[in-house]
Amino acid sequence: MKTKVVVLAILIAAVLAGGIYAGGNRQEAGGMTIRPGVLTVGVDISYPPMEYFGPDGTTPMGFNIEMAKIIAERMGLRHEFVNSSWEGIFAGLDTRRWDAIISSVTITPARQAVHNFSKPYIANTLAMVLLKNSPITARTPEELTGMDVAFQGATTSDFYMEELAARGLRYNARRYDQVLHCFPELEMGRVDVIVTDFLVAFDYASPEGSPFEIVWLGSDDPEVFGICMRKGNDALTEAINKALEELFVDGTMQRISYNVFGMDLVTEARQQW
């Protein structure tokens, strides 16, 4: 998941914030967190089952939410979630609106060049989703010529489809600001297919009676998610990595994975440390 960050816009935002404030107190440059005793987490709460609002419409839930709460507790900090659109989530980190992004951020070399990352905590790959009994015979993204392909904009799904377009695939890109909008569009026949993270596709396709099916999975070399922090905030990075290590060692990460997915999707990422 990703967004283009315009440097000038970030500088203007910082100036307008009056030096960047949180909770009424001027933030201290160089601190591990922007507010003492609090881990402020930026999250796009629209990516089930990783992060989403519960039945009451206000309570954050999901894999990343549960993990973030326990990480903050292990660090001796209170947690605070700040909901953000994906388009603004990295800018919010850079302008010190939150300490970390815990929101299904794929670790890539381009992102590592401008941000700190924790060790990877969960494995993922891309998936292609069709309606069950769809007349579409395509079973790989390379076969989607002329089709309406839905995905969340500025994510790894978007980047992957752009790569295919650069290699000559001609399809109709249907970009949505939130991945959860793609599935109703497919169900209503407004798009032909969805390309998204397997973790999301599994959540929609696995329930009994689901109208969706996964027909393709991406590379055998899966991508991994990490916790994203400001470049140079090594103290926070070290503290979060220490907490993650504890959660893997005592089985907490595996427990969260089983609670959410019914399987262990974290151990493979841990083996890449």
C-alpha positions as CSV (number, residue, x, y, z in Angstrom):
1,M,0.0,0.0,0.0
2,K,1.4,3.4,-1.0
3,T,0.8,7.0,-1.8
4,K,2.6,9.7,-3.7
5,V,4.0,12.3,-1.2
6,V,4.5,15.8,-2.4
7,V,7.3,17.3,-0.3
8,L,6.0,20.9,-0.6
9,A,2.6,19.8,0.8
10,I,4.3,18.1,3.8
11,L,6.3,21.3,4.5
12,I,3.2,23.5,4.3
13,A,1.3,21.1,6.6
14,A,4.0,21.2,9.1
15,V,4.1,25.0,9.1
16,L,0.3,25.3,9.4
17,A,0.4,22.9,12.4
18,G,2.6,25.5,14.2
19,G,5.5,23.2,14.7
20,I,3.3,20.1,15.0
21,Y,1.2,19.7,18.1
22,A,-0.4,16.7,19.7
23,G,-2.7,16.8,22.7
24,G,-2.0,20.5,23.1
25,N,1.7,20.1,23.7
26,R,4.5,21.0,21.3
27,Q,6.2,17.8,20.2
28,E,9.8,17.4,21.1
29,A,12.1,16.5,18.1
30,G,14.0,13.3,18.6
31,G,11.5,11.7,21.0
32,M,10.6,8.1,20.5
33,T,6.9,9.0,20.5
34,I,5.2,12.3,19.8
35,R,3.5,12.1,23.2
36,P,5.1,10.6,26.3
37,G,3.5,7.4,27.3
38,V,1.4,7.0,24.2
39,L,2.0,5.0,21.0
40,T,-0.1,6.9,18.3
41,V,-0.9,4.6,15.4
42,G,-2.0,5.7,12.0
43,V,-4.3,3.2,10.4
44,D,-6.7,3.1,7.4
45,I,-9.5,1.2,9.0
46,S,-11.0,-0.1,5.8
47,Y,-9.0,-3.3,5.1
48,P,-10.7,-6.3,6.6
49,P,-9.7,-8.6,8.2
50,M,-6.5,-6.6,9.0
51,E,-8.2,-3.4,10.2
52,Y,-11.9,-2.6,10.1
53,F,-14.7,-1.1,12.2
54,G,-16.8,-3.6,14.3
55,P,-20.6,-3.9,14.2
56,D,-21.0,-0.7,16.2
57,G,-19.3,1.2,13.4
58,T,-16.8,2.9,15.7
59,T,-14.7,0.2,17.4
60,P,-11.5,-0.7,15.4
61,M,-11.0,-4.4,15.0
62,G,-8.8,-6.8,13.1
63,F,-5.4,-8.4,13.1
64,N,-3.4,-5.2,13.0
65,I,-5.5,-3.6,15.7
66,E,-5.1,-6.5,18.1
67,M,-1.4,-6.7,17.5
68,A,-0.9,-3.0,17.9
69,K,-2.6,-3.0,21.2
70,I,-0.4,-5.8,22.6
71,I,2.7,-4.2,21.2
72,A,1.9,-0.9,23.0
73,E,1.2,-2.8,26.2
74,R,4.5,-4.7,26.0
75,M,6.3,-1.3,25.5
76,G,4.6,0.1,28.6
77,L,2.6,2.6,26.5
78,R,-1.1,3.4,25.9
79,H,-2.3,3.0,22.4
80,E,-4.2,5.5,20.3
81,F,-5.5,4.8,16.8
82,V,-6.0,7.6,14.3
83,N,-8.0,6.7,11.3
84,S,-6.6,8.0,8.0
85,S,-7.3,7.6,4.3
86,W,-4.6,5.6,2.6
87,E,-3.7,8.6,0.4
88,G,-2.6,10.6,3.4
89,I,-1.2,8.0,5.8
90,F,2.5,8.4,4.9
91,A,2.3,12.2,4.9
92,G,0.7,11.9,8.4
93,L,3.6,9.9,9.6
94,D,6.2,12.3,8.1
95,T,4.5,15.3,9.7
96,R,4.4,13.6,13.1
97,R,0.6,13.1,13.4
98,W,1.3,9.6,14.5
99,D,4.3,7.5,15.5
100,A,3.8,4.5,13.3
101,I,1.7,3.1,10.6
102,I,0.3,-0.3,11.5
103,S,-2.0,-0.8,8.5
104,S,-0.9,-3.6,6.2
105,V,2.2,-1.8,4.8
106,T,4.2,-4.0,2.4
107,I,7.9,-3.7,3.0
108,T,9.5,-2.6,-0.3
109,P,13.0,-1.2,-1.1
110,A,11.4,2.1,-2.2
111,R,9.6,2.5,1.1
112,Q,12.7,1.4,3.1
113,A,14.7,4.2,1.5
114,V,12.4,6.8,3.1
115,H,11.0,5.2,6.2
116,N,12.1,2.9,9.0
117,F,10.4,-0.5,9.2
118,S,10.0,-3.2,11.8
119,K,10.9,-6.8,11.1
120,P,8.2,-8.4,9.0
121,Y,5.3,-9.8,10.9
122,I,3.0,-11.5,8.4
123,A,3.3,-13.0,4.9
124,N,1.0,-12.0,2.1
125,T,0.7,-12.4,-1.7
126,L,-1.7,-11.1,-4.3
127,A,-4.9,-12.8,-5.3
128,M,-7.4,-12.6,-8.1
129,V,-11.1,-12.9,-7.2
130,L,-14.1,-13.7,-9.4
131,L,-17.7,-14.4,-8.7
132,K,-18.5,-18.1,-8.4
133,N,-19.8,-19.5,-11.6
134,S,-18.5,-16.5,-13.5
135,P,-18.3,-16.9,-17.3
136,I,-14.8,-15.4,-17.2
137,T,-12.3,-18.1,-17.9
138,A,-9.2,-16.1,-17.1
139,R,-7.1,-17.6,-14.3
140,T,-4.2,-15.2,-14.2
141,P,-4.0,-11.4,-14.3
142,E,-2.1,-11.7,-17.6
143,E,-5.3,-13.0,-19.2
144,L,-7.4,-10.0,-18.3
145,T,-7.3,-8.2,-21.6
146,G,-10.2,-5.9,-22.1
147,M,-11.7,-6.5,-18.7
148,D,-12.7,-4.1,-15.9
149,V,-10.2,-4.8,-13.1
150,A,-10.9,-3.5,-9.6
151,F,-8.2,-2.8,-7.0
152,Q,-7.4,-0.2,-4.3
153,G,-5.4,2.6,-5.8
154,A,-1.8,3.2,-4.8
155,T,-1.4,-0.3,-3.4
156,T,0.8,-3.2,-4.4
157,S,-2.2,-4.5,-6.4
158,D,-2.2,-1.2,-8.4
159,F,1.6,-1.4,-8.9
160,Y,1.4,-5.0,-10.1
161,M,-1.3,-4.2,-12.6
162,E,0.7,-1.1,-13.8
163,E,3.6,-3.4,-14.4
164,L,1.5,-5.7,-16.6
165,A,0.2,-2.6,-18.5
166,A,3.8,-1.6,-19.1
167,R,4.4,-5.0,-20.6
168,G,1.4,-4.6,-22.9
169,L,-1.7,-5.8,-21.1
170,R,-4.7,-3.7,-22.1
171,Y,-7.4,-3.7,-19.4
172,N,-9.7,-1.1,-17.8
173,A,-8.3,0.0,-14.4
174,R,-11.0,0.5,-11.8
175,R,-9.3,2.1,-8.9
176,Y,-11.1,2.5,-5.5
177,D,-10.0,4.5,-2.5
178,Q,-10.9,1.6,-0.2
179,V,-10.7,-2.1,-1.1
180,L,-14.0,-2.9,0.6
181,H,-15.7,-1.0,-2.2
182,C,-14.4,-3.4,-4.8
183,F,-16.4,-6.4,-3.6
184,P,-19.9,-4.9,-3.9
185,E,-18.9,-3.7,-7.4
186,L,-18.0,-7.2,-8.4
187,E,-21.1,-8.7,-6.9
188,M,-23.3,-6.1,-8.8
189,G,-21.5,-6.8,-12.1
190,R,-19.9,-3.4,-12.4
191,V,-16.4,-4.9,-12.6
192,D,-15.2,-8.2,-13.9
193,V,-12.5,-9.2,-11.4
194,I,-10.7,-7.9,-8.3
195,V,-6.9,-8.0,-7.7
196,T,-6.1,-7.6,-4.0
197,D,-4.1,-8.9,-1.1
198,F,-4.7,-12.6,-0.4
199,L,-5.4,-11.7,3.3
200,V,-8.3,-9.6,2.1
201,A,-9.5,-12.0,-0.6
202,F,-9.5,-14.8,2.0
203,D,-11.7,-12.8,4.3
204,Y,-14.3,-12.3,1.6
205,A,-14.1,-15.7,-0.1
206,S,-13.8,-18.1,2.8
207,P,-17.2,-17.7,4.6
208,E,-19.8,-20.4,3.8
209,G,-22.1,-19.1,1.1
210,S,-19.7,-16.4,-0.1
211,P,-20.4,-15.4,-3.7
212,F,-16.6,-14.9,-4.3
213,E,-13.8,-17.3,-5.2
214,I,-10.1,-16.9,-5.4
215,V,-8.8,-18.2,-8.7
216,W,-5.2,-17.1,-8.7
217,L,-2.5,-16.5,-6.1
218,G,0.7,-14.6,-6.8
219,S,4.3,-15.4,-6.4
220,D,5.7,-18.3,-4.4
221,D,8.0,-15.6,-2.9
222,P,5.4,-13.8,-0.8
223,E,5.6,-10.1,0.2
224,V,5.6,-9.3,3.9
225,F,4.0,-6.5,6.0
226,G,5.9,-4.4,8.5
227,I,5.3,-1.5,10.9
228,C,6.3,1.7,9.3
229,M,8.0,4.6,11.2
230,R,9.7,7.8,10.4
231,K,13.2,7.6,8.9
232,G,15.8,7.8,11.7
233,N,13.4,6.9,14.6
234,D,15.7,4.1,15.5
235,A,14.7,4.1,19.2
236,L,11.1,3.3,18.4
237,T,12.1,0.8,15.7
238,E,14.2,-1.1,18.2
239,A,11.5,-1.0,20.9
240,I,8.8,-2.3,18.5
241,N,11.1,-5.0,17.2
242,K,11.8,-6.1,20.7
243,A,8.1,-6.3,21.4
244,L,7.4,-8.2,18.2
245,E,10.1,-10.7,19.1
246,E,8.4,-11.3,22.5
247,L,5.1,-11.9,20.8
248,F,6.5,-14.5,18.4
249,V,8.5,-16.3,21.1
250,D,5.5,-16.6,23.5
251,G,3.1,-17.6,20.7
252,T,0.9,-14.4,20.8
253,M,1.4,-13.7,17.1
254,Q,0.4,-17.2,16.1
255,R,-2.7,-17.0,18.4
256,I,-3.8,-13.7,16.7
257,S,-3.3,-15.3,13.3
258,Y,-5.4,-18.3,14.2
259,N,-8.1,-16.1,15.8
260,V,-8.4,-14.1,12.6
261,F,-7.6,-16.5,9.8
262,G,-7.9,-20.0,11.3
263,M,-4.3,-20.7,10.3
264,D,-0.7,-19.6,10.9
265,L,0.3,-16.8,8.4
266,V,3.0,-15.2,10.6
267,T,5.7,-17.9,11.1
268,E,6.8,-17.6,7.4
269,A,7.4,-13.9,7.9
270,R,9.3,-14.5,11.1
271,Q,11.6,-16.9,9.3
272,Q,12.8,-14.0,7.1
273,W,14.3,-12.1,10.1
